Structures are given as C-alpha cells and as structure tokens.
C-alpha cells in the first residue's frame, strides 16, 4: 500500500513539474548501478509478477528504488521486460534495468553432470541422484519403471545411454537427462551401424552395442580399441569363448570386491564369458563413440589373446603358448 502511494505521489510530482528535470531524475534511477559488492544468484520463482520481483530485489538490497521501476509500468509499459522463471547471476556494476533485462533473458544459470565412458547405468543413476539443483523424479523408480517412462518398456537399461557431459538449469528432471542420453545413444548407434565393416560376426545394432561395452571396459587406450575388437571378432568367428574379465565382474554385481578368483571364473552367470558362448545378453557398461566405432570396424590381424601389462595397455598374442608366457610375465610375476 505504501509503495503504491509512493508511485502515485511520484506520478503527481512529475505531472506537476511537467518538465525535463523530473523525467531525467526518474531515468537516472532506472540506470543507477545496483548495490552489490559481489556476484549474487537470484531466482525468479514461478508465478512471480514484475512488481513482486522488484519489491524482492529491493528487500534483498539489490535495487535502491523499487518505485522507479514500478513507475515504468504506468508511464512506459512497453519498456517493462517479461520476466522468466529461473536462476540468474547478477554482477556488481549492472544497472537496475540491466538486471531486469537479464531476468527476462534466457541467460539462466546452468549446471552440469558428467557421465564418463565405461560407467554402468547404476553409476549414472548415482551421479544424477547427487547432481545439484536437478529434480530427482526417478529417485524412487526401478530401472524397469525408468525405461517405461522413457518409452522403452521391457528394455534393459545398460548401455543405452550415451556417456557425456549434460547441462541443465535448476528444476530440470533427471528423467530429461536420461532421455537426452538415450536419444544420443540411439542416434550414434544408428550412425555407426550404417557405416559398419562387412563380414562382422554380429548381426544387429544391439549386438554392436554389447561388443562396444566389452571394448570400453577392456581398455582405456585409444589405439587399442580396434585391436581388441579384432581379437573378439576372430574368437567369435572360430567359436572360441571371449573370456573377458569385465563380464565376470559385471555378472558378480555387488559381490565384486576388487579381485577375481578362479572360482569366479568358473561361476555360471549369464554374463561370464569364460562359461557362456558368444556375447553376454546385454551390454555391461555405457560405451563411448570410439568403442562403438571399433566394434563395427575391428582391426584385421591374427591375434587371439591379450593380457593387461599393468600400465593401461595390453600385450597381444597369436598363440596360447605366447599368451601364457605373457601372463607369466605381466600377471603372475606382478
């Protein structure tokens, strides 16, 4: 009520003076620097009108003369910006009008969450659950419920989300990040499958996704991805089991504590490629572009085995004897 009276009195004064001086003073108040000494995060809440925001900015010590901006709605309504919901960063030195223009822009504060290549879907869910300012709509949902919400009822979630850095603003739902990641993976998988090499021992894009997840989990060395893909290709062609440790680990689930025993290698899980023939039933991780491209374009050669050297790379062998020697050198001695 007092603010409305102040605006009314100001209008009367301007009308009474009827001169340039009063108008000029009013304009200087609109362009006066805000009273901030350091950057400030300000949020325009849903449903907040112009006058309410101006009052709040004055109450928080940002604007010194809320009346001047309310007067704008009466005298020059075309200059009143249409404020948008969201968080904004206000900087010292901005004028009051610059602040309001920013609150009417799309320059909302953004946040990001990074999903590394090779993470599992459960790790992705955990990262989203901890992401600041993200609305956690899926927190109480099962994996199956999430896939149904995304329009993929009955599909296993592993591997179907592209690992990347995703940006968002406050209030965006985690399901939206998942939707973006899923759409990105579908588009990329379609792209690389269309450009696949001939004669692959895999028949579908989904099998390529599974293969890519194995490659992703086996090596972080970019130059090795196609080599490992070549080994897997030749083993599948010859009816040899893939015998890759990451599938054993994935099949163990929460029981894995950092080491694989001989008993683990013999355990019959759906994912243990020391026991099952061919590929596991689903991906075991979220593969990146390079792993997907390697899966559909394996490197030619005659190697059938590889063993980790302990430095992030692998020793590749053509024969079992050579492989056993490499195991003695790089694993048993270590």
C-alpha positions as CSV (number, residue, x, y, z in Angstrom):
1,X,0.0,0.0,0.0
2,X,2.8,2.4,0.9
3,X,4.7,1.5,-2.3
4,X,1.6,2.2,-4.4
5,X,1.1,5.5,-2.7
6,X,4.7,6.4,-3.3
7,X,4.3,5.6,-7.0
8,X,1.1,7.7,-7.2
9,X,2.8,10.6,-5.5
10,X,5.7,10.4,-7.9
11,X,3.3,10.5,-10.8
12,X,1.7,13.6,-9.3
13,X,5.0,15.3,-8.9
14,X,6.1,14.5,-12.4
15,X,2.8,15.8,-13.8
16,X,3.1,18.9,-11.6
17,X,6.6,19.7,-12.6
18,X,5.9,18.8,-16.2
19,X,9.5,19.3,-17.0
20,X,12.6,17.6,-18.2
21,X,14.2,17.6,-14.8
22,X,11.8,15.2,-13.1
23,X,11.8,12.8,-16.1
24,X,15.6,12.9,-16.2
25,X,15.8,12.1,-12.5
26,X,13.5,9.2,-12.9
27,X,15.6,7.8,-15.8
28,X,18.8,8.1,-13.8
29,X,17.2,6.0,-11.0
30,X,16.4,3.2,-13.6
31,X,20.0,3.3,-14.9
32,X,21.7,3.6,-11.5
33,X,24.2,0.8,-10.5
34,X,22.8,-1.9,-8.3
35,X,24.1,-2.1,-4.7
36,X,26.1,-5.3,-5.0
37,X,29.7,-5.7,-3.9
38,X,30.0,-9.3,-5.2
39,X,28.1,-11.6,-7.6
40,X,24.8,-12.8,-6.5
41,X,22.5,-15.7,-7.5
42,X,18.9,-14.6,-7.9
43,X,15.9,-16.8,-8.7
44,X,12.7,-15.7,-10.4
45,X,10.1,-18.1,-8.9
46,X,7.1,-19.5,-10.9
47,X,4.2,-17.1,-10.8
48,X,6.1,-14.0,-9.7
49,X,5.0,-10.8,-11.4
50,X,7.1,-7.8,-12.2
51,X,6.2,-5.7,-9.1
52,X,6.8,-8.7,-6.8
53,X,10.2,-9.3,-8.2
54,X,11.1,-5.6,-8.0
55,X,10.0,-5.5,-4.3
56,X,12.0,-8.6,-3.6
57,X,15.1,-7.1,-5.3
58,X,14.8,-4.0,-3.1
59,X,14.3,-6.1,0.0
60,X,17.4,-8.0,-0.8
61,X,19.4,-4.8,-1.2
62,X,19.9,-5.1,-5.0
63,X,17.7,-2.2,-6.1
64,X,17.6,1.0,-4.2
65,X,14.5,2.5,-5.8
66,X,11.7,0.0,-6.5
67,X,9.3,2.8,-7.0
68,X,11.2,3.9,-10.2
69,X,10.7,0.5,-11.8
70,X,7.0,0.3,-10.8
71,X,6.5,3.7,-12.3
72,X,7.8,2.3,-15.5
73,X,4.7,0.1,-15.7
74,X,2.5,3.2,-15.6
75,X,4.4,5.6,-17.7
76,X,6.3,3.4,-20.3
77,X,4.8,-0.1,-20.1
78,X,6.4,-1.1,-23.4
79,X,9.8,-1.0,-21.6
80,X,8.7,-3.4,-18.9
81,X,10.5,-6.7,-19.6
82,X,8.6,-10.0,-19.4
83,X,10.5,-11.9,-16.6
84,X,11.3,-15.6,-17.0
85,X,11.4,-18.2,-14.3
86,X,14.9,-19.4,-13.4
87,X,18.2,-18.6,-11.6
88,X,20.3,-15.7,-12.8
89,X,23.8,-14.4,-11.9
90,X,23.8,-10.7,-11.0
91,X,27.1,-8.9,-11.2
92,X,28.3,-5.7,-9.4
93,X,28.1,-2.7,-11.7
94,X,25.0,-3.7,-13.5
95,X,22.2,-1.1,-13.7
96,X,18.7,-1.8,-12.4
97,X,17.4,-2.0,-16.0
98,X,20.2,-4.4,-17.0
99,X,19.2,-6.6,-14.1
100,X,15.6,-6.7,-15.2
101,X,16.5,-7.3,-18.8
102,X,18.7,-10.2,-17.7
103,X,15.8,-11.7,-15.8
104,X,13.8,-11.5,-19.0
105,X,16.5,-13.3,-21.0
106,X,17.4,-17.0,-21.5
107,X,20.7,-16.5,-19.6
108,X,19.7,-18.7,-16.7
109,X,22.5,-20.3,-14.6
110,X,23.3,-23.8,-15.8
111,X,24.8,-26.8,-14.1
112,X,26.4,-29.9,-15.5
113,X,26.8,-33.6,-14.7
114,X,29.4,-35.7,-16.4
115,X,28.9,-39.4,-17.1
116,X,32.3,-41.0,-18.0
117,X,32.7,-43.6,-20.7
118,X,32.6,-47.1,-19.2
119,X,30.4,-46.3,-16.3
120,X,27.5,-48.6,-15.6
121,X,23.9,-47.5,-15.6
122,X,23.8,-47.8,-11.8
123,X,26.8,-45.4,-11.6
124,X,24.9,-43.0,-13.9
125,X,21.9,-43.1,-11.6
126,X,24.0,-42.4,-8.6
127,X,25.6,-39.4,-10.3
128,X,22.2,-38.0,-11.2
129,X,21.0,-38.5,-7.7
130,X,23.8,-36.4,-6.4
131,X,23.6,-33.7,-9.1
132,X,22.8,-30.3,-7.6
133,X,19.6,-28.4,-8.5
134,X,18.4,-31.4,-10.5
135,X,14.8,-32.5,-9.8
136,X,15.1,-36.2,-8.8
137,X,12.0,-37.6,-10.4
138,X,13.4,-41.1,-10.8
139,X,14.7,-41.5,-7.3
140,X,12.0,-43.9,-6.2
141,X,11.7,-45.6,-9.6
142,X,13.1,-49.0,-10.6
143,X,15.2,-49.5,-13.7
144,X,12.2,-51.0,-15.4
145,X,10.0,-48.1,-14.5
146,X,12.6,-45.6,-15.8
147,X,12.7,-47.4,-19.2
148,X,8.9,-47.4,-19.3
149,X,8.8,-43.7,-18.6
150,X,11.3,-43.1,-21.4
151,X,9.1,-45.1,-23.8
152,X,11.2,-48.3,-23.8
153,X,9.2,-50.7,-21.8
154,X,10.8,-54.1,-21.3
155,X,14.3,-53.0,-22.5
156,X,17.3,-53.5,-20.3
157,X,18.9,-50.1,-19.5
158,X,22.5,-51.0,-19.5
159,X,24.5,-49.5,-22.4
160,X,21.5,-47.5,-23.8
161,X,22.7,-44.1,-22.5
162,X,25.5,-42.1,-24.1
163,X,28.2,-41.1,-21.6
164,X,28.8,-37.3,-21.9
165,X,28.6,-34.0,-20.0
166,X,25.0,-32.8,-19.8
167,X,24.0,-29.3,-18.8
168,X,20.7,-28.2,-17.2
169,X,19.2,-25.5,-15.2
170,X,17.5,-25.7,-11.8
171,X,14.4,-27.8,-11.7
172,X,15.0,-29.9,-14.8
173,X,14.2,-33.5,-14.0
174,X,16.8,-36.3,-14.1
175,X,14.4,-38.1,-16.5
176,X,15.1,-35.4,-19.0
177,X,18.9,-36.0,-18.8
178,X,18.2,-39.7,-19.2
179,X,16.0,-39.0,-22.2
180,X,18.7,-36.9,-23.8
181,X,21.4,-39.6,-23.1
182,X,19.2,-42.3,-24.5
183,X,18.3,-40.4,-27.7
184,X,22.0,-39.6,-28.2
185,X,23.0,-43.2,-27.9
186,X,20.3,-44.3,-30.3
187,X,21.3,-41.8,-32.9
188,X,25.0,-42.6,-32.6
189,X,24.4,-46.4,-32.7
190,X,22.3,-45.9,-35.9
191,X,25.1,-43.8,-37.4
192,X,28.0,-46.2,-36.7
193,X,25.9,-49.3,-37.6
194,X,25.2,-47.8,-41.0
195,X,28.9,-47.4,-41.6
196,X,29.9,-50.9,-40.3
197,X,32.5,-53.1,-42.0
198,X,31.5,-56.1,-44.0
199,X,31.6,-59.6,-42.7
200,X,31.1,-58.9,-39.0
201,X,30.1,-61.9,-36.7
202,X,27.4,-59.7,-35.2
203,X,24.0,-59.2,-36.8
204,X,22.3,-56.3,-35.1
205,X,23.0,-52.8,-33.8
206,X,22.3,-54.1,-30.3
207,X,25.0,-56.7,-30.6
208,X,27.3,-53.9,-31.7
209,X,26.3,-52.1,-28.5
210,X,27.2,-55.1,-26.4
211,X,30.5,-55.6,-28.2
212,X,31.3,-51.9,-27.7
213,X,30.7,-52.1,-24.0
214,X,33.2,-55.0,-23.7
215,X,35.8,-53.0,-25.6
216,X,35.1,-50.0,-23.4
217,X,35.6,-51.9,-20.2
218,X,38.8,-53.7,-21.5
219,X,40.9,-50.7,-22.4
220,X,41.2,-47.0,-22.0
221,X,44.0,-46.8,-24.5
222,X,42.5,-45.3,-27.7
223,X,45.0,-47.1,-30.0
224,X,44.0,-50.5,-28.7
225,X,40.2,-50.4,-29.2
226,X,40.2,-51.7,-32.7
227,X,42.9,-54.3,-31.8
228,X,40.7,-55.7,-29.0
229,X,37.7,-55.6,-31.3
230,X,39.7,-57.6,-33.8
231,X,40.5,-60.3,-31.2
232,X,36.8,-60.5,-30.2
233,X,35.8,-60.8,-33.9
234,X,38.2,-63.6,-34.6
235,X,37.3,-65.5,-31.4
236,X,33.6,-65.3,-32.3
237,X,34.3,-66.5,-35.9
238,X,36.2,-69.5,-34.6
239,X,33.7,-70.4,-31.9
240,X,36.1,-69.5,-29.1
241,X,34.7,-68.0,-25.9
242,X,35.5,-64.4,-25.4
243,X,36.9,-64.9,-21.9
244,X,36.9,-61.3,-20.9
245,X,37.2,-60.4,-17.2
246,X,34.9,-57.4,-17.2
247,X,31.9,-59.7,-18.0
248,X,32.8,-61.8,-14.9
249,X,32.9,-58.7,-12.8
250,X,29.6,-57.4,-14.2
251,X,28.0,-60.8,-13.5
252,X,29.2,-60.8,-9.9
253,X,27.4,-57.5,-9.3
254,X,27.8,-56.1,-5.8
255,X,29.8,-59.2,-4.7
256,X,32.8,-58.0,-6.6
257,X,35.4,-56.5,-4.1
258,X,38.4,-55.9,-6.4
259,X,39.7,-59.3,-7.2
260,X,38.6,-62.2,-9.4
261,X,39.2,-65.8,-8.2
262,X,39.4,-69.0,-10.1
263,X,36.0,-69.9,-8.6
264,X,34.6,-66.6,-10.0
265,X,35.9,-67.5,-13.5
266,X,34.1,-70.9,-13.3
267,X,30.8,-69.4,-11.9
268,X,27.9,-69.8,-14.3
269,X,26.4,-66.4,-14.6
270,X,24.6,-65.1,-17.7
271,X,27.5,-62.7,-18.2
272,X,30.6,-64.9,-17.6
273,X,32.2,-65.2,-21.0
274,X,34.5,-67.9,-19.6
275,X,31.4,-70.1,-19.3
276,X,28.9,-68.9,-21.9
277,X,29.4,-68.9,-25.7
278,X,29.2,-65.7,-27.7
279,X,28.3,-62.3,-26.3
280,X,26.7,-61.7,-23.0
281,X,22.9,-61.0,-23.1
282,X,23.2,-57.2,-22.6
283,X,25.9,-54.5,-22.6
284,X,28.0,-54.3,-19.4
285,X,28.6,-50.6,-19.5
286,X,28.0,-47.3,-21.3
287,X,30.3,-47.2,-24.3
288,X,31.6,-44.0,-25.9
289,X,31.8,-43.2,-29.6
290,X,35.3,-44.6,-30.1
291,X,34.3,-48.0,-28.6
292,X,31.2,-48.1,-30.8
293,X,33.2,-47.3,-33.9
294,X,35.8,-50.0,-33.0
295,X,33.0,-52.6,-32.5
296,X,31.8,-52.2,-36.1
297,X,35.3,-51.8,-37.7
298,X,37.7,-54.3,-36.0
299,X,41.4,-54.2,-36.9
300,X,42.4,-57.1,-39.1
301,X,45.2,-59.4,-37.8
302,X,45.8,-62.8,-36.4
303,X,45.9,-62.2,-32.6
304,X,43.5,-64.2,-30.5
305,X,44.6,-63.3,-26.9
306,X,45.6,-60.3,-24.9
307,X,46.7,-59.6,-21.3
308,X,47.0,-56.4,-19.3
309,X,50.6,-55.2,-18.9
310,X,49.8,-53.1,-15.8
311,X,50.4,-49.8,-17.5
312,X,46.9,-49.4,-19.1
313,X,47.9,-51.2,-22.2
314,X,47.8,-54.9,-23.3
315,X,50.1,-57.5,-24.8
316,X,48.5,-59.2,-27.8
317,X,49.4,-62.8,-28.7
318,X,48.6,-65.1,-31.7
319,X,49.0,-68.4,-29.9
320,X,48.0,-69.8,-26.5
321,X,51.7,-70.6,-25.7
322,X,52.7,-67.0,-26.4
323,X,49.7,-65.8,-24.3
324,X,50.7,-68.0,-21.3
325,X,54.2,-66.6,-21.5
326,X,52.8,-63.1,-21.4
327,X,50.6,-64.0,-18.5
328,X,53.6,-65.2,-16.6
329,X,55.5,-62.0,-17.4
330,X,52.8,-59.5,-16.7
331,X,50.4,-61.1,-14.2
332,X,52.0,-63.9,-12.2
333,X,55.3,-62.1,-11.6
334,X,53.5,-59.0,-10.6
